[in-house]
Amino acid sequence: MPKVRYGNKTIEYTFQPKEGLKSHYISVEKGDGVILKGKSIPEDLAHKLILKKATWILDKLELVSAIMDDDIVTGSRIQYLGRKYYVELFINNELDNIEIDFTESKFKVTLPKRLNEQSELKKAFAKFFKAKAKEKIAPRVRKWSKTTGLTFNELKFRQLEKRWGSCTSNNNIIINIEAVKLPFSLIDYLIVHELTHTKVKNHSKEFWAELSKHILNWKELDNQMYGMKL
């Protein structure tokens, strides 16, 4: 795997030849890391392309790492609304289920010893984040719909593998429950992005023109989310 040095950091990446592309582009994907795609080029030129976007790549790697499913133990940190919070586990055998309490500074997790397994903990956090996504994001979707005048049919929250959200042909908005781990600035961008698809179904100039009416710094926010295929 090719790699380059940027300051005191090493960036490893994979090159995927795509001869039909007019230009090269970089993505940072969960499980796959940094991927450079485009027509075949010498390795030194590929290195230059990676270094040109090094700051952006390192930011995306950090976010991907924060959102990935690491083991949940006392001392680990879990991403929520754009920040990482300390996790502390407490055993209480009188409980039947796992209880998660977010105290604004940490996650306090109380559970019986028999459920102290990663599969059970991850299942409990998935349930917690789905509930929090509905609580934190649903009101913002309604608010942005009213503000923009872009109406939708239904709002659904699901665990998506490769996308932050989508808008169906009949204008149902689907939000990845993982989105609740993002900062509100990116959550709002995601919401307006999907609401814009209720009017324009593709990513044509018309789409970006409509989006820019509601999010002035959409290019900056889109750049932050670009390549984040979860």
N, C-alpha and C positions, 0 to 999 in steps of 0.2 A: 504494500500500500504506500503510495507516495506521501511525503510529508514535508512541511516547510516550517521554519522558525519565524516567529513574530514576537520580538522582545524576548521575554522569558517563557513564552508559550510555544508549544508544538501543535500544529494543526495537521491532522491526518485526513486524507480525503480519498474518495474513489472517483475515477474518471469513467463516465459512461458515454461512449461515442454515439452521437445522434447526427448523422450526416445531413439530414434534412433541415436541421435548424439553421436559421440565418445568423444567430449569435449564440454565445455561450451563456449559460445561467447556472446559478448555484442554489442548492436547496439543503436544508438541514432537517433530516427526517428521523423520527423516533425509531431506534433500532438499527438504522442504516448510517447514521452520522452525516458527514459532509459529502455531498455528491456534486461534481462538476459535470455538466452535460453539454454536448455540442460536437461539432465536427472535430476530427482527429487533429491534434496539434502537438508540437514538441513539448517535452516535460517542462523545460525551463519556462516556456510561455504559459503553461498551465499553472506553474508555481506563481507567476506574476499575477495571474487572474485571481488566484486564491488570496494572495497578499493584498491585492487592491481592496478586497472586501473583508479583510481579516477582522476588523473591529466588529462589523456586523455579524460575522460567523461566530465569533467568541460569545457575543451576546445571545445568539440563538442557541448555542451549545449549552449555555448556562440555564436558559429557560427550559430546554428539552430535558436536561438533567433534573431540574426541579420538579418537572411534571411526571417523569418516569416513575414506574412502580418499584421503588426500592423497599427493602424490608422495613416494617414498622416496629420499632423498638424504642425503649426509653433512650432519649438522646438524639434520635433521628429528627429530621425537620421535614415538614410537609408544606407545600405551597398552597396558599389560599389568598385570593384577591390581591395577587401581585407580590406577596411577601412570604417568606419562609417562617414557620412557627415551630417551636420546640414541642416534642411529643413526650409525654410521661405516662407510663402504664402502671396501673394499680390492680392487684389481684383481690377480688372479693368473691369468695365461693358461694355467697348467699344469692348472688345474681344469677338470672337465667340467660341473660343476653349481654351483649357488649354495649356499654353506654359511652358516648363521646360528648364531652363538654368542651366547647371552645370558650376560653376565658378572656379573649381579646389579646392575650399575650402567649398562650400556649394551648395545645390540645391535651386535655386530661381524659385518659381512656381507662375506664374501670370495667373489669371483666372477670368471669370465673376462670380458673386455671385450665379447665378442659377446652376452653375456646381460645386459649393463647397460642393460636396457630396463624401463620401468615395468610392463609386462604380465608380464614374467618375474619381477621382484622381488615383485610382489603375489601371483603364483601361489606363489612360494616361501614367503612369509610366511603365506599361507592354509594351506599344508601344515604349516608350523611351528606355527601356532596350533591346528590340528586335533589335532596330536600332543600339544601342551601341555594342551589341553582334556581329552583322555582321561587324561593323566597327573595333572593337578591336580584335576579335577572328579569323575571316575569313583569314586575312593576315598571322596569326601565323599558321593556319592549312596548308596553302600553303607552308609556309617556312619549317615547320617540315616535310611535305611530301617530299619536295625536299632534305632536309638534311638526312632523313632516307631512302629514296628510296621506301617508302611505299605509293603506289598510291591509290587514291579513285575515286569513280565515281562522286557523287554529294555531296554537303554540304548543310545541311538544319538546320534551327534554329526553335525549337518548345518549347512550354511550356510543360514539362514533369512532371508527378506527383511523380515518384519514382526513377528516374535515372538521373544522370548528363549527360549521353550521350549514344549512341549506334551505332553499325555498322550493317547494314542490310546484308542479304545474297548476294546481288549484289554490296556490298561495298559502299553504301551510308552512309555518316557520318551524324548523327543527334546529335546536341548539344543543351542541355537545355539552354534557354535564361537566366535562373537564374545563369548560370556559370559565367556571366560577373560580378557577385558580389564577386567572389573568387579572391584571389591574383594571380598574373601571374604565380607563381611557380606551383600552383595547376591547373590553366588553361592549362599550357603546359603539365603537367602530364596527364590530361584528354585527350588532343589532341593526344598525342603519344600512350596512352592506346587504344583509339579507332582506330587509324591508325594501330596499331599492330594487331587488329582484322581483318584487311583486308587480313592478311597473315595467322593468326591462329584464328579460330572462337571460341575457348573455352579458359578456363583458365588452360590449362595443363602446364606441365613443359616447354614445347616448347614455349608456349606463354610468360612466365616470362623470359625465356632465351633470346628471341628476344627483349622484352621490355628493359631488362638490357643492351643491346648493345647501346641503345640510351639515357636512363635515368639511370645514375649510382646510384643515391640515391632513386630509385623507391620504395624501401621498406618503407623508411621514409615518402614519399609523399603518398603512398598507405595507410599507417597507419593513416595519417591525414584525408583522405577521407573515410576510412572504416566505414561503418555503417551510413554514411550520406545519407539516402534514402529520397529524397525530393519529 
